[in-house]
Amino acid sequence: MRCYLCVSESKLNDLIFCHNCEKKLQNILWISCARCGKDSCYGCEELNEFRKVFSLITYSYGIPEILVLAKDYQDYNAQLLFKEMFFNRTKNYLKQLIIHEQYNCILISPLRKERIMSSNWHPFIFFEKILNDLKKELAERQIFFQILTPLLKKKSHRQAMTPSHKRNENSGNKENLEIFFSTADQKKISTEIFHRVLLIDDVLTSGQTAKSIKKVIPFSFEVDNWDLFTLFRSHQS
């Protein structure tokens, strides 16, 4: 049997990794700074638009490969692997975050509708499933929040796949992002007051995408606090 990541022939564990890859993957947990509350922080000073910045996993060994296989190549094994590795961990982390920070709105980073329609799997869908599960669970404890899932009208440049030296060059394109909400989400926006909003995305690289999304979200009211959560965080952010 060959390891799913390094392709070496070896005895594999239940997640189809060799012992060496498994050991490396166990050391990628990100110590989130929550606005520099921890020593290990990369780039949060560039994200002053957000009160707190949370991330769960370092975007390093094996993670980019798994994400690209699952998202871009629609590799079914990679999708199962992604769920096995990150679903419960992400769900438990977000559950505690929602309870502690008292968010009343969770906003998933927008994606083009065509992208969702043409994919069997995407982190957008991954997060939506987690949040819908949490909404039911936390409602039993009288903790309520709204989920907003805006979409992009235009194709956006993908920062996670861009060399770091070109990210600032591309960041200006994000000023042209056009975001729209479904009828159901528009109704929520018009009837709810969202004091604390958490924006969720898969990968934090330069932070330009998150800042641009926050800037163009067409809320008809003032939001007191914006926080950011990403499942993965690059050391280059």
C-alpha positions as CSV (number, residue, x, y, z in Angstrom):
1,M,0.0,0.0,0.0
2,R,1.2,3.5,-0.8
3,C,0.8,6.5,1.5
4,Y,-1.8,9.0,0.2
5,L,0.5,11.9,0.8
6,C,4.1,10.9,0.2
7,V,3.3,7.9,-2.0
8,S,5.9,5.8,-0.3
9,E,5.2,2.1,0.2
10,S,4.6,1.4,3.9
11,K,2.3,0.1,6.5
12,L,-0.6,2.6,6.7
13,N,-2.9,3.7,9.5
14,D,-6.7,4.0,9.2
15,L,-6.3,7.4,7.4
16,I,-4.2,5.9,4.7
17,F,-1.0,7.7,5.9
18,C,2.4,6.2,6.6
19,H,3.8,6.6,10.1
20,N,6.0,9.5,9.1
21,C,3.2,11.6,7.5
22,E,0.9,10.9,10.4
23,K,3.5,12.2,12.8
24,K,4.0,15.4,10.8
25,L,0.2,16.0,10.5
26,Q,-0.2,15.7,14.2
27,N,2.1,18.8,14.6
28,I,0.2,21.2,12.5
29,L,-2.3,22.5,15.1
30,W,-2.3,26.3,14.9
31,I,-2.1,28.2,18.2
32,S,-4.5,31.0,17.3
33,C,-3.5,34.5,18.4
34,A,-7.0,35.9,19.0
35,R,-5.4,39.3,18.2
36,C,-1.9,38.3,19.4
37,G,-2.9,36.6,22.6
38,K,-0.2,33.9,21.8
39,D,3.4,34.1,20.8
40,S,2.9,32.2,17.4
41,C,1.2,34.8,15.2
42,Y,1.7,35.6,11.6
43,G,0.3,38.8,10.1
44,C,-2.7,39.7,12.3
45,E,-1.4,43.3,12.3
46,E,-2.5,43.4,8.7
47,L,-6.1,42.4,9.7
48,N,-7.1,45.4,11.8
49,E,-10.6,45.3,10.3
50,F,-11.2,42.3,12.6
51,R,-11.4,42.4,16.3
52,K,-10.1,38.8,16.6
53,V,-8.6,36.4,14.2
54,F,-8.9,32.6,14.9
55,S,-7.4,29.8,12.9
56,L,-7.3,26.1,13.7
57,I,-4.7,24.3,11.5
58,T,-1.4,25.4,10.0
59,Y,-1.5,25.4,6.2
60,S,1.6,23.2,5.9
61,Y,2.7,19.7,5.3
62,G,0.1,17.7,3.3
63,I,-2.8,20.1,3.9
64,P,-2.5,22.1,0.6
65,E,-2.3,18.8,-1.3
66,I,-5.4,17.3,0.4
67,L,-7.4,20.5,-0.1
68,V,-6.5,20.9,-3.8
69,L,-7.4,17.2,-4.5
70,A,-10.7,17.5,-2.7
71,K,-11.8,20.9,-4.0
72,D,-10.2,21.3,-7.4
73,Y,-10.0,17.7,-8.6
74,Q,-13.1,16.4,-6.7
75,D,-11.1,13.4,-5.5
76,Y,-13.6,11.4,-3.5
77,N,-10.9,9.8,-1.2
78,A,-9.5,13.2,-0.4
79,Q,-13.0,14.5,0.4
80,L,-13.5,11.6,2.8
81,L,-10.1,12.2,4.3
82,F,-10.8,15.9,4.8
83,K,-14.0,15.1,6.6
84,E,-12.4,12.5,8.8
85,M,-9.5,14.8,9.7
86,F,-11.3,18.1,10.2
87,F,-15.1,17.9,10.5
88,N,-15.5,17.1,14.2
89,R,-12.4,19.2,15.2
90,T,-13.8,22.2,13.3
91,K,-17.3,21.7,14.7
92,N,-16.1,21.4,18.3
93,Y,-13.9,24.5,17.9
94,L,-16.7,26.6,16.3
95,K,-19.2,25.5,18.9
96,Q,-17.0,26.8,21.8
97,L,-16.2,29.9,19.8
98,I,-19.9,30.7,19.3
99,I,-20.8,30.1,22.9
100,H,-17.9,32.1,24.3
101,E,-18.0,35.1,21.8
102,Q,-21.8,35.2,21.5
103,Y,-22.0,35.7,17.8
104,N,-25.5,36.2,16.4
105,C,-24.4,36.0,12.8
106,I,-22.0,33.6,11.0
107,L,-21.1,34.6,7.4
108,I,-19.5,32.0,5.1
109,S,-17.0,33.5,2.7
110,P,-18.8,33.9,-0.6
111,L,-18.3,31.7,-3.6
112,R,-19.5,31.9,-7.2
113,K,-22.8,30.1,-7.7
114,E,-21.4,28.2,-10.7
115,R,-18.5,26.9,-8.6
116,I,-21.0,25.4,-6.1
117,M,-23.3,24.0,-8.7
118,S,-20.4,22.3,-10.6
119,S,-18.8,20.8,-7.5
120,N,-19.9,17.8,-5.4
121,W,-17.8,19.1,-2.6
122,H,-16.3,22.4,-1.5
123,P,-15.3,24.0,1.9
124,F,-18.3,26.2,1.5
125,I,-20.5,23.1,1.7
126,F,-18.3,21.7,4.5
127,F,-18.8,24.8,6.7
128,E,-22.5,25.0,5.9
129,K,-23.1,21.4,7.1
130,I,-21.2,22.1,10.4
131,L,-23.1,25.4,11.0
132,N,-26.5,23.9,10.4
133,D,-25.7,21.1,12.8
134,L,-24.5,23.6,15.4
135,K,-27.6,25.8,14.9
136,K,-29.8,22.8,15.9
137,E,-27.6,21.8,18.8
138,L,-27.2,25.2,20.3
139,A,-30.9,26.1,19.9
140,E,-31.6,23.5,22.5
141,R,-29.5,25.6,24.9
142,Q,-31.2,28.8,23.9
143,I,-28.2,30.0,21.9
144,F,-29.3,31.4,18.5
145,F,-27.4,32.7,15.5
146,Q,-28.1,33.3,11.8
147,I,-26.2,31.8,9.0
148,L,-25.6,33.9,5.9
149,T,-24.3,32.4,2.6
150,P,-23.6,35.2,0.1
151,L,-22.5,34.5,-3.5
152,L,-20.1,36.2,-5.8
153,K,-21.4,37.7,-9.1
154,K,-17.9,37.8,-10.6
155,K,-15.0,35.4,-10.6
156,S,-12.5,36.3,-7.9
157,H,-8.7,35.7,-7.9
158,R,-7.7,32.9,-5.6
159,Q,-5.1,34.1,-3.1
160,A,-4.3,30.6,-1.7
161,M,-2.9,29.5,-5.1
162,T,-0.9,32.7,-5.7
163,P,2.8,33.2,-4.9
164,S,3.2,35.5,-1.9
165,H,5.2,38.1,-3.9
166,K,2.2,38.6,-6.3
167,R,-0.6,38.8,-3.7
168,N,-0.4,42.6,-3.1
169,E,-0.3,43.0,-6.9
170,N,-3.6,41.1,-7.2
171,S,-5.3,42.6,-4.1
172,G,-6.6,45.6,-6.0
173,N,-8.8,43.4,-8.1
174,K,-10.8,42.6,-5.0
175,E,-12.3,46.0,-4.9
176,N,-14.4,44.9,-7.8
177,L,-16.1,42.0,-5.9
178,E,-19.8,42.0,-6.2
179,I,-21.7,40.0,-3.6
180,F,-25.4,39.2,-3.5
181,F,-27.7,37.4,-1.0
182,S,-30.5,35.0,-1.5
183,T,-34.1,36.2,-0.8
184,A,-34.0,34.3,2.5
185,D,-30.8,35.9,3.6
186,Q,-32.0,39.3,2.5
187,K,-35.0,38.8,4.8
188,K,-32.7,38.0,7.7
189,I,-30.6,41.1,7.1
190,S,-33.7,43.3,7.0
191,T,-35.2,41.9,10.2
192,E,-32.2,41.1,12.4
193,I,-29.7,43.2,14.2
194,F,-26.2,41.6,14.1
195,H,-24.0,43.0,16.8
196,R,-21.3,40.3,16.5
197,V,-20.4,38.7,13.1
198,L,-18.0,35.9,12.4
199,L,-16.7,35.6,8.9
200,I,-15.6,32.0,8.0
201,D,-13.1,31.0,5.3
202,D,-11.0,28.0,4.5
203,V,-7.5,29.4,4.1
204,L,-5.9,32.7,5.4
205,T,-3.0,33.7,3.3
206,S,-2.5,37.4,2.8
207,G,-5.9,38.4,4.3
208,Q,-6.9,40.5,1.3
209,T,-9.9,38.4,0.5
210,A,-11.3,38.6,4.0
211,K,-10.8,42.4,4.2
212,S,-12.4,42.9,0.8
213,I,-15.4,40.8,1.6
214,K,-16.0,42.7,4.8
215,K,-15.8,46.0,2.9
216,V,-18.4,45.1,0.3
217,I,-20.9,43.1,2.4
218,P,-24.1,45.2,1.8
219,F,-25.4,45.3,5.4
220,S,-28.0,48.0,5.9
221,F,-26.9,48.6,9.5
222,E,-23.7,49.0,11.6
223,V,-22.0,45.8,12.8
224,D,-20.3,46.4,16.2
225,N,-17.7,43.6,15.9
226,W,-16.3,41.6,13.1
227,D,-14.2,38.5,13.8
228,L,-12.5,36.1,11.4
229,F,-12.1,32.3,11.5
230,T,-10.2,30.2,9.0
231,L,-9.7,26.5,9.1
232,F,-6.2,26.9,7.8
233,R,-3.6,29.6,8.2
234,S,-0.5,30.0,6.2
235,H,2.8,31.1,7.7
236,Q,3.1,33.6,4.9
237,S,0.0,35.5,5.9
